[in-house]
Amino acid sequence: PQLVVAGQGIDPRRFARDAPEAELAFSGAFQSDADNRLIGNLAVVNRLPGRLDQHRLPMAGLTAAVGGDADHARAQHLQLDLGAAGKLAGEAEWQRGRFSASLAGEALDLAALDRRFARSRLRLGAQLGGDLHEQTAELALGDVWGAGNLRLVHTADEIRLDHLRFWGAAGRVDATGRWRPVCSGANSTTYVEAQNAHV
């Protein structure tokens, strides 16, 4: 049996008030394999991409070959199109409530994601993982200014920088830190920062 799915006009702000604006459409065609798992291809298009400082979602499109069931699913040949910012490629996996993803990209321009960043031609390797309670991100970065790596952990109580190390012609930076949310009004949250840095 074959399953065909499609949808359009999806705005993330309908699900989370602070989410960036987008107009998402998706399509997929799947069939069952010998173990009764779904396999097929998925495509997502954002008809309203933009920068984060415009409160838009930078993703222009996503494609992947996917397969699995409710307990274990995998996305391979994952291609994430960030428009003028560049492209990321990799794979992702979901298993019993936990996710993991590996992504890499070349010549990424952070200014095309958010004008508050400087222009770049960044090399990026990312390892992401977690569940509903805790999410982690390990990033390896490189550009003409040098290279570095960092590890972030996000929970309901804080964002923790386990380590940040950058080095290059201008010197070296090592840092750790925590950002804990503090209610600053009926509908707003700020973060209190406590960190250690060495240059």
Protein Blocks (a to p, Z undefined) as FASTA:
>chain_A
ZZddddehiafklmomkbccddddddddddddfkopacdddddddfbgcdfklopafbfb
dcdddeddfkbccdehiacdehjnoccddddddeehiacdddddehiafklmomkbccdd
dddddddeddfkbccdddddddfkbccdddddddfkbccdfbacdddfkbccdddddddd
ddfbjkbccddddddddZZ
